Amino acid sequence: MPGFIDPTYFTNFWPPAPKHAWSQFPAEQLLTVDVSSRTPLGWGPYVIQEWAAGDHIRLTKNPRYLRVADGYPKFDTLTFRFTPDPNTAISELTAGRCDILDPSVRLDGQAALLTEMEKGEQLQAFFTTGMTVEWLGFGIFPASYDNGYDTRFAGDRQDIFADPHTRQGIAYCVDRQKITDTVLFGLTGVPDTYIPPDHPLYETGVPVYPHDPAAGKVLLDQAGWRDIDGDPNTPLSAVSVTNVAAGTPLQLNYFTTGATQRRQVTELLSQSLAECGVGLNVQFLSQNDLYASGPDGPLFGRRFDLIEYAMSLEGFEPPCAWFTSTEIPSASNYWVGTNVTGFKDELFDAACNTARAALPDEPSYADGYHQTQLIFSRELPALPLYFRLKTAAARKDMCHFDLDPSANPLWNIEAFDYGPACQN
């Protein structure tokens, strides 16, 4: 299609399909037979020598690599070991049985330990802001509203998030800076919108929500939530909240997984929201249960008041489609979609669709993405808590390994080296 830009163009790898090596197999088998799926041909610095499923992949130097004359790659053999447990992986690294732990080992929960070990010169630790956003989603339009809003006979939940002031007030009450400083040791920032602040299409004029409980309480009051019993330890109650019965407490069901990092985040969220009169009923679920398909799964079944979940940015294009009305998971689309909050806004949809249909050098491209960020931050269907860390570690004398927010950590694998060669 003329003008089409693949948003994940940098992940494309077009391997050769050599007739002399694979002609004995029909085309439909090339995705599954070992000769093509387990030992693919390519032009990189290494070739696969052995693949032991679930244990390791051993590579050997490619003698025909284009940079052989320059001394690359540095190693004759290179072995990838599959060690998903981060504690085991760190132990293997410090024992000298492993040289690099790349971000596929979930080390983000080990940031404190890795920092201390680096100070003790036991290893090198690498941190950068990743492309995955941790979200606090507001249950604006639960799936039960799809066939009409009826609290009396259908038992629908009160429409507590219809007024953006409620969502904005909660945003001011959440101490996101404390979360990033405490849980992530200040190694990542607090986002203002759905794309990173260093993205060239980032809109600097978006409304921001720093931790300001006083401002949060004012907005909650404007929405009609009041302290009717004079007790700061109890939730606010609805007095004049649109579509909410008087006396309804601002006590919200909060879902997330039981991962250590999310338990820490939940504790800090509970504390900061309680200061504003917002109560939480916290439920920790397994990852499979949280991300289960609708209608029963809380996330994709849109069965929550508040929910903490993650979504990853893929490619360069800002993912405004995450929050378009066509991405709302429902029975009609088999509960598939990223807009789990049920947010609907015609202006947002129009701006997003205009931007996505434009070419980068057209004014409507940047203008459209800027408009989506302004609308998003004003209407606030979900609050971006933080960008997750991308974390890695290496032996203390390893060189030429580093992390980049948008690049594969092995992008320059041919240059990896250690020992005396790294002292030059």
C-alpha positions in Angstrom: 0.0 0.0 0.0 1.6 3.4 -1.0 2.7 5.3 2.1 2.2 2.4 4.5 4.7 2.4 7.3 5.1 -0.9 9.3 5.2 0.3 12.9 7.5 -2.5 13.8 9.7 -2.3 10.7 12.9 -2.6 12.8 11.9 -6.1 13.9 11.6 -7.4 10.4 14.2 -10.0 9.4 14.0 -11.5 6.0 16.0 -14.8 6.0 17.1 -16.3 2.8 15.3 -19.4 1.5 18.1 -21.2 -0.3 17.0 -23.7 -2.9 20.2 -25.8 -2.6 19.5 -26.4 1.2 15.8 -26.6 1.5 14.3 -27.6 -1.9 13.5 -31.1 -0.6 10.8 -29.6 1.7 7.5 -28.1 0.5 7.1 -24.4 1.3 4.4 -25.1 3.9 6.8 -27.2 6.0 9.6 -24.7 6.2 8.1 -23.1 9.3 8.3 -26.4 11.3 11.1 -28.6 10.0 14.3 -28.4 12.0 16.6 -27.5 9.1 14.8 -24.2 8.6 13.1 -23.4 12.0 16.0 -24.6 14.3 19.0 -23.8 12.2 18.0 -20.9 9.9 20.5 -19.5 7.5 21.4 -15.8 7.8 24.3 -13.3 7.5 24.9 -12.5 11.2 28.1 -13.0 13.2 27.1 -16.4 14.6 25.4 -19.6 13.3 23.4 -22.1 15.4 25.3 -25.2 16.2 23.0 -26.8 18.7 19.5 -26.2 20.1 18.4 -28.1 23.2 14.8 -27.1 23.7 14.2 -25.6 27.1 17.9 -25.7 28.1 20.2 -23.8 25.7 21.2 -22.7 22.2 24.9 -22.9 21.3 26.2 -20.6 18.5 29.6 -20.7 16.7 31.4 -18.0 14.8 30.2 -17.4 11.2 33.4 -17.6 9.1 31.7 -15.7 6.3 30.5 -12.8 8.5 31.1 -9.5 6.7 33.3 -8.1 9.6 35.5 -11.1 10.1 38.5 -9.2 8.8 38.0 -6.6 11.5 38.1 -9.2 14.2 34.4 -9.8 14.7 32.7 -11.6 16.3 35.0 -11.8 19.4 34.0 -15.2 20.6 34.4 -18.6 18.9 31.3 -20.0 20.6 28.4 -18.3 22.4 25.8 -20.2 24.5 22.3 -18.9 25.4 21.0 -20.6 28.5 17.3 -20.5 29.5 17.2 -19.5 33.2 13.9 -17.8 33.9 14.3 -17.5 37.7 16.1 -14.2 38.4 17.7 -15.4 41.6 19.2 -18.4 40.0 20.4 -16.3 37.1 22.2 -13.8 39.4 23.8 -16.7 41.3 25.0 -18.2 38.1 26.5 -14.8 37.0 28.3 -14.3 40.3 29.6 -17.9 40.3 31.2 -17.3 36.9 29.0 -19.7 35.1 27.3 -17.0 33.1 28.5 -13.7 31.6 25.4 -11.7 30.7 21.8 -11.6 32.0 19.7 -9.9 29.3 16.3 -8.3 29.9 14.5 -11.6 29.1 15.4 -12.5 32.7 12.9 -10.5 34.7 15.4 -8.6 36.8 13.3 -5.4 37.3 12.3 -6.7 40.8 16.0 -7.1 41.6 17.1 -3.5 41.1 18.1 -2.9 44.7 20.1 -6.1 44.9 21.9 -5.4 41.5 22.7 -1.9 42.6 24.3 -3.0 45.8 26.2 -5.8 44.0 27.5 -3.3 41.5 28.7 -1.1 44.3 30.5 -4.1 45.7 32.2 -4.6 42.3 30.5 -8.1 41.9 28.9 -7.3 38.6 27.8 -4.5 36.2 24.1 -3.5 36.4 22.3 -1.8 33.5 19.0 0.1 33.7 17.0 2.0 31.1 13.4 3.0 30.7 11.6 0.3 28.8 8.8 0.5 26.3 6.2 -1.1 28.6 3.8 1.2 30.5 2.3 0.2 33.8 -1.3 1.5 33.9 -4.0 2.2 36.5 -7.2 1.7 34.5 -10.5 3.3 35.4 -13.6 1.2 34.9 -15.4 3.9 33.0 -17.8 1.7 31.1 -18.1 -1.8 32.4 -19.2 -4.6 30.0 -22.5 -4.8 32.0 -23.4 -1.4 30.6 -23.2 -2.7 27.0 -26.9 -3.6 27.0 -28.0 -0.5 29.0 -27.3 1.1 32.4 -29.7 -0.3 35.0 -28.7 -0.4 38.7 -32.2 -1.3 39.9 -33.1 -4.5 37.9 -29.8 -5.5 36.2 -27.7 -4.8 39.2 -25.2 -2.6 37.3 -22.5 -0.9 39.3 -23.0 2.8 40.1 -21.6 5.0 37.3 -18.8 6.3 39.5 -16.4 7.3 36.8 -18.7 9.1 34.4 -17.4 12.5 35.5 -13.8 13.1 34.5 -13.4 15.1 37.7 -13.5 11.9 39.6 -10.7 10.4 37.5 -8.6 13.6 37.6 -9.1 13.9 41.4 -7.8 10.3 41.9 -4.9 11.0 39.6 -3.8 14.0 41.8 -4.1 11.8 44.9 -1.8 9.0 43.6 1.8 9.7 44.6 3.4 8.3 41.5 6.7 9.9 42.2 6.9 8.1 45.5 6.1 4.8 43.7 8.9 5.3 41.2 11.4 6.4 43.9 10.5 3.6 46.3 9.8 0.7 44.1 12.0 1.5 41.1 14.7 3.5 43.0 14.2 6.6 40.9 15.4 4.8 37.8 12.4 5.6 35.7 10.1 8.7 35.4 6.5 9.5 35.9 4.7 9.7 32.5 2.2 12.3 31.5 0.6 10.6 28.6 0.7 7.3 26.7 4.1 7.9 25.0 7.5 8.6 26.5 8.6 12.3 27.0 11.6 11.8 24.8 9.4 10.7 21.8 9.5 13.3 19.0 5.7 13.4 18.9 5.3 14.0 22.6 2.9 16.9 23.4 4.5 19.2 26.0 1.2 21.0 26.7 -0.8 18.1 28.1 -2.4 18.5 31.5 -0.3 16.9 34.2 -1.2 15.4 37.5 1.6 15.7 40.1 0.9 14.5 43.6 -1.4 17.1 45.1 -4.0 15.7 47.5 -5.5 19.2 48.1 -6.2 19.6 44.3 -7.5 16.0 44.2 -9.9 16.6 47.0 -11.2 19.8 45.3 -11.9 17.8 42.1 -13.6 15.0 43.9 -15.7 17.6 45.7 -16.7 19.2 42.4 -17.8 15.8 41.2 -20.0 15.5 44.2 -18.0 13.3 46.6 -18.2 14.6 50.2 -17.1 13.6 53.7 -20.5 13.3 55.2 -19.5 11.6 58.5 -16.5 13.9 59.4 -14.2 10.8 59.7 -11.1 11.1 57.6 -10.5 7.4 57.9 -13.6 6.5 56.0 -14.3 6.9 52.2 -16.1 9.8 50.8 -19.7 9.4 49.9 -21.8 10.4 46.8 -23.9 13.5 47.5 -24.5 15.0 44.1 -22.5 12.7 41.8 -24.2 12.3 38.4 -25.8 8.9 37.9 -24.6 7.7 41.4 -27.1 7.0 44.2 -26.7 9.4 47.2 -24.7 7.7 50.0 -22.7 5.4 47.7 -19.2 5.2 49.3 -16.1 5.8 47.1 -14.9 2.3 47.9 -13.3 0.8 44.8 -12.5 -2.8 43.8 -8.9 -2.9 42.8 -7.4 -5.8 40.8 -3.8 -6.7 39.9 -1.4 -9.6 40.0 0.4 -10.7 43.1 3.9 -10.0 41.7 6.2 -8.5 44.3 6.6 -5.1 42.5 2.8 -4.8 42.1 2.2 -5.6 45.8 4.6 -2.7 46.7 2.8 -0.4 44.3 -0.6 -1.4 45.7 0.5 -0.6 49.2 1.7 2.9 48.2 -1.5 3.5 46.2 -3.7 2.5 49.0 -1.9 4.9 51.4 -2.0 7.9 49.1 -5.7 7.3 48.0 -6.8 6.9 51.6 -5.5 10.5 52.3 -8.1 11.7 49.8 -11.0 9.6 51.1 -10.8 6.8 48.4 -11.0 3.3 49.8 -9.7 0.2 48.0 -10.8 -3.5 48.1 -7.6 -5.1 46.8 -7.7 -8.4 45.1 -4.4 -10.1 44.0 -4.9 -12.5 41.1 -2.6 -14.8 39.1 -1.4 -13.5 35.8 -3.6 -16.0 34.0 -6.7 -14.9 35.9 -6.1 -11.2 35.5 -5.5 -11.5 31.7 -8.2 -14.1 31.1 -10.5 -13.5 28.2 -13.9 -12.0 28.7 -16.6 -12.1 29.8 -15.2 -13.7 33.0 -11.7 -12.2 33.1 -11.6 -8.9 35.0 -9.4 -7.0 32.5 -10.7 -8.0 29.1 -14.2 -8.7 30.5 -14.3 -5.1 31.8 -15.3 -6.2 35.3 -13.3 -3.8 37.6 -13.4 -0.4 39.2 -9.6 0.1 39.2 -7.0 -2.3 37.7 -3.3 -2.3 37.4 -1.9 -3.8 34.2 0.8 -3.4 31.6 0.9 -2.7 27.8 4.0 -2.5 25.7 4.8 0.0 23.0 5.7 -1.6 19.7 7.2 0.5 17.0 7.7 4.2 16.6 4.1 5.2 16.0 2.3 6.5 19.1 -0.3 3.8 20.1 -3.4 6.1 20.3 -5.4 3.1 19.0 -5.1 1.6 22.5 -8.0 3.9 23.6 -10.2 4.1 20.5 -13.8 2.9 20.7 -13.1 0.1 18.2 -10.6 -1.4 20.6 -13.1 -1.9 23.4 -13.3 -5.7 24.2 -16.8 -7.0 24.1 -18.9 -10.0 23.1 -19.2 -8.6 19.6 -15.4 -8.9 19.0 -14.9 -12.0 21.1 -13.4 -9.9 24.0 -10.3 -8.8 22.0 -9.1 -5.3 22.4 -6.8 -2.9 24.3 -9.3 -0.3 25.4 -10.3 -2.2 28.6 -11.7 0.9 30.3 -14.5 1.2 27.8 -13.6 4.8 27.1 -15.5 6.4 24.2 -14.7 9.8 22.7 -15.5 10.8 19.1 -12.9 13.5 18.9 -10.2 11.2 20.2 -11.2 8.5 17.7 -11.2 11.1 14.8 -7.8 12.6 15.8 -6.2 9.1 16.2 -7.6 7.8 12.9 -6.5 11.0 11.1 -2.9 10.7 12.5 -2.6 7.0 11.6 -3.8 7.6 8.1 -1.4 10.5 7.4 2.2 10.3 6.3 4.9 11.7 8.7 5.6 14.7 6.6 1.9 15.8 6.5 0.7 18.4 9.0 -2.2 16.1 10.1 0.2 13.5 11.2 1.8 15.4 14.1 -1.4 17.5 14.7 -3.5 14.4 15.1 -1.1 12.7 17.6 -0.8 15.9 19.6 -4.6 16.2 19.8 -5.0 12.6 21.0 -2.6 13.3 23.9 -4.4 16.5 24.9 -7.8 14.7 24.9 -6.3 11.6 26.6 -4.8 13.6 29.5 -7.9 15.7 29.9 -10.4 12.8 29.9 -7.9 10.3 31.5 -9.4 6.9 30.8 -6.3 5.4 32.5 -3.5 6.8 34.5 0.1 5.9 33.4 1.9 5.0 36.6 5.4 4.5 35.2 7.5 3.1 32.4 8.8 -0.3 33.4 12.5 -0.8 33.7 14.6 -2.7 31.2 17.2 -4.3 33.3 20.3 -6.4 32.6 23.5 -7.4 34.3 27.0 -8.6 33.2 30.3 -9.8 34.7 32.3 -6.8 35.9 34.9 -7.1 33.1 32.4 -7.3 30.2 32.6 -4.5 27.6 30.5 -3.3 24.6 27.2 -4.5 26.2 24.7 -1.8 27.0 21.0 -1.2 27.0 19.0 1.1 24.7 15.2 1.8 25.4 14.2 0.9 21.8 16.9 -1.5 20.6 17.4 -5.2 21.0 20.0 -5.7 23.8 21.9 -8.0 21.4 22.1 -5.5 18.5 25.9 -5.4 18.6 26.5 -9.0 19.8 29.6 -9.3 17.6 31.4 -6.7 19.7 30.8 -8.3 23.1 34.0 -9.0 24.9 35.6 -9.4 28.3 39.0 -9.6 30.0 42.2 -7.8 28.9 40.7 -6.8 25.6 38.3 -4.5 27.5 41.1 -2.5 29.1 42.2 -0.9 25.8 
